[in-house]
Amino acid sequence: MLRRYETIFIVRSDLQSDEISNLIDRYAGIIAGMDGKTVKVENWGKRRLAYPIEKMREGVYVRIDFVAQFKVVSEVERNFKIDDSVIRFQTVKLSDKVDLEEIEREIEDARKKEEDQKKEELRKEELKKEEELKKEEELKKQEELKKEEELKKKETVSETAAEEVEIPEESDGKESEAGDEDVAQEASPVEAGEERAEEK
């Protein structure tokens, strides 16, 4: 007789995510291999244990909701006992009577929900990638603008330096002539005084 069960088991927290997935697939396979039906599998992730188990304070909690005969439960629990990866487990009977059509609908709904979740996750990842690309493009633009500004500054500095180093224009001799005239003007009053003395 088919009944509905719920098994919650705790897996060692030091296992990798792919190892946990393989473990879940293995137990779902045992249920399916003995004419049972897995309605839903939930990986609740890493959680703190109520008390330390084998010196471990954390474990990965997994819930399997399935429909099967009692012998399937016995087989699953027998495998739990010999599996070093599983540190605790508990199976609870949810219902004595099972409507297979309703179970099939529930399985289909759960499958659709899972697919929708995966699509949503993919969409979020794509959006995240787009945002990252936009950020990278923005950074590149900023770097290019910075480089352009630095080049302009260098050009301005080099032009200013070139102006400072320019050779002064050659003098046309006017300054020296003017200087001579000044000297001549300074000497002229003395000469005038001598001329006046001679006249007397």
C-alpha positions as CSV (number, residue, x, y, z in Angstrom):
1,M,0.0,0.0,0.0
2,L,1.3,3.4,-1.0
3,R,1.7,6.1,1.7
4,R,3.1,9.6,1.7
5,Y,6.3,10.2,3.6
6,E,8.7,13.0,4.4
7,T,12.3,12.3,5.1
8,I,14.7,15.0,6.4
9,F,18.3,14.2,6.6
10,I,21.4,16.1,7.6
11,V,24.6,15.9,5.4
12,R,28.1,16.8,6.5
13,S,28.7,20.6,5.9
14,D,32.2,20.0,4.5
15,L,30.8,18.3,1.4
16,Q,30.9,20.2,-1.9
17,S,27.6,21.3,-3.6
18,D,28.0,18.7,-6.4
19,E,28.6,15.9,-3.9
20,I,25.4,16.9,-2.1
21,S,23.5,16.9,-5.4
22,N,24.8,13.5,-6.2
23,L,23.8,12.2,-2.8
24,I,20.2,13.6,-3.2
25,D,20.0,12.0,-6.7
26,R,21.2,8.7,-5.2
27,Y,18.4,8.6,-2.6
28,A,15.8,9.8,-5.1
29,G,17.0,7.0,-7.4
30,I,16.5,4.4,-4.6
31,I,12.9,5.6,-4.2
32,A,12.2,5.6,-7.9
33,G,13.9,2.1,-8.3
34,M,11.4,0.6,-5.8
35,D,8.3,2.0,-7.6
36,G,8.1,5.1,-5.4
37,K,7.5,8.7,-6.6
38,T,9.5,11.7,-5.4
39,V,7.1,14.6,-5.1
40,K,9.5,17.3,-4.1
41,V,13.2,17.6,-3.0
42,E,14.3,20.7,-1.0
43,N,17.9,21.5,-0.2
44,W,17.6,23.9,2.8
45,G,21.3,24.6,2.8
46,K,23.8,24.9,5.6
47,R,22.3,25.5,9.1
48,R,23.5,25.5,12.6
49,L,22.8,22.2,14.5
50,A,20.8,22.3,17.7
51,Y,23.7,20.5,19.3
52,P,27.1,19.3,18.1
53,I,27.1,15.9,16.2
54,E,30.4,14.2,15.8
55,K,32.1,17.5,16.7
56,M,30.3,19.3,13.9
57,R,28.2,22.4,14.6
58,E,26.7,22.8,11.1
59,G,25.1,20.5,8.6
60,V,23.2,20.7,5.3
61,Y,19.5,19.9,5.7
62,V,17.7,18.1,2.9
63,R,14.0,17.2,2.7
64,I,12.5,14.6,0.4
65,D,8.7,14.4,0.0
66,F,7.8,11.0,-1.6
67,V,5.1,8.4,-2.1
68,A,6.1,4.7,-1.6
69,Q,5.5,1.5,0.3
70,F,7.0,1.1,3.7
71,K,9.7,-1.2,2.4
72,V,11.1,1.8,0.5
73,V,11.4,3.8,3.7
74,S,13.3,0.8,5.3
75,E,15.7,0.7,2.4
76,V,16.4,4.4,2.4
77,E,17.0,4.5,6.1
78,R,19.3,1.4,5.8
79,N,21.4,3.3,3.3
80,F,21.4,6.4,5.6
81,K,22.9,4.3,8.4
82,I,25.8,3.1,6.3
83,D,26.5,6.4,4.6
84,D,29.2,8.4,6.4
85,S,28.0,11.6,4.7
86,V,24.6,11.5,6.5
87,I,24.9,12.4,10.2
88,R,21.2,12.4,11.1
89,F,17.8,11.5,9.5
90,Q,14.2,11.2,10.3
91,T,11.2,9.9,8.4
92,V,7.6,11.0,9.1
93,K,4.4,9.5,7.6
94,L,2.3,12.3,6.1
95,S,-0.7,10.4,4.8
96,D,-2.1,6.8,4.7
97,K,-4.2,7.4,1.6
98,V,-2.7,8.6,-1.6
99,D,-4.4,9.9,-4.8
100,L,-2.0,9.2,-7.5
101,E,-3.6,11.7,-9.9
102,E,-3.3,14.5,-7.3
103,I,0.3,13.4,-6.7
104,E,1.1,13.6,-10.4
105,R,-0.4,17.1,-10.6
106,E,1.7,18.2,-7.6
107,I,4.8,16.8,-9.1
108,E,4.1,18.7,-12.4
109,D,3.4,21.9,-10.5
110,A,6.7,21.4,-8.5
111,R,8.6,20.8,-11.8
112,K,7.1,23.9,-13.4
113,K,7.9,26.0,-10.3
114,E,11.5,24.7,-10.4
115,E,11.8,25.6,-14.1
116,D,10.4,29.1,-13.4
117,Q,12.9,29.6,-10.6
118,K,15.8,28.5,-12.9
119,K,14.6,30.9,-15.6
120,E,14.4,33.7,-13.0
121,E,17.9,32.9,-11.8
122,L,19.2,32.9,-15.4
123,R,17.4,36.2,-16.0
124,K,19.0,37.7,-12.9
125,E,22.4,36.4,-13.9
126,E,22.0,38.0,-17.4
127,L,21.0,41.3,-15.9
128,K,24.0,41.1,-13.5
129,K,26.3,40.4,-16.5
130,E,24.8,43.3,-18.4
131,E,25.3,45.7,-15.4
132,E,28.9,44.5,-15.1
133,L,29.5,45.1,-18.8
134,K,28.1,48.6,-18.5
135,K,30.3,49.3,-15.5
136,E,33.3,48.1,-17.4
137,E,32.4,50.3,-20.4
138,E,31.9,53.3,-18.2
139,L,35.3,52.7,-16.5
140,K,37.0,52.4,-19.9
141,K,35.4,55.7,-21.0
142,Q,36.6,57.4,-17.8
143,E,40.1,56.0,-18.3
144,E,40.1,57.2,-21.9
145,L,38.9,60.7,-20.9
146,K,41.6,60.8,-18.1
147,K,44.3,59.8,-20.7
148,E,43.1,62.5,-23.0
149,E,43.2,65.1,-20.2
150,E,46.7,64.0,-19.3
151,L,47.9,64.3,-22.9
152,K,46.4,67.8,-23.2
153,K,48.2,68.8,-19.9
154,K,51.5,67.4,-21.3
155,E,51.0,69.3,-24.6
156,T,50.3,72.6,-22.7
157,V,53.3,72.1,-20.4
158,S,55.6,71.4,-23.4
159,E,54.3,74.5,-25.3
160,T,54.9,76.7,-22.2
161,A,58.4,75.3,-21.8
162,A,59.2,75.9,-25.5
163,E,58.1,79.5,-25.1
164,E,60.4,80.0,-22.1
165,V,63.4,78.5,-23.9
166,E,63.0,80.7,-27.0
167,I,66.2,82.7,-27.9
168,P,65.7,86.5,-27.4
169,E,65.7,88.6,-30.6
170,E,69.1,90.2,-31.7
171,S,69.4,93.8,-30.8
172,D,69.5,96.3,-33.7
173,G,72.1,98.6,-31.9
174,K,69.6,101.3,-31.0
175,E,70.1,100.8,-27.3
176,S,73.8,101.2,-27.5
177,E,73.5,104.3,-29.6
178,A,71.0,105.8,-27.2
179,G,73.5,105.0,-24.4
180,D,76.2,106.8,-26.2
181,E,74.0,109.8,-26.7
182,D,73.3,109.9,-22.9
183,V,77.0,109.9,-22.2
184,A,77.5,112.7,-24.8
185,Q,74.7,114.7,-23.2
186,E,76.3,114.3,-19.8
187,A,79.7,115.5,-21.1
188,S,78.3,118.4,-23.0
189,P,77.9,120.9,-20.1
190,V,81.6,120.6,-19.2
191,E,82.6,121.2,-22.8
192,A,80.4,124.3,-22.8
193,G,82.1,125.6,-19.7
194,E,85.6,125.3,-21.3
195,E,84.4,127.0,-24.5
196,R,83.1,130.0,-22.4
197,A,86.4,130.2,-20.5
198,E,88.4,130.4,-23.8
199,E,86.2,133.1,-25.1
200,K,87.0,135.3,-22.0
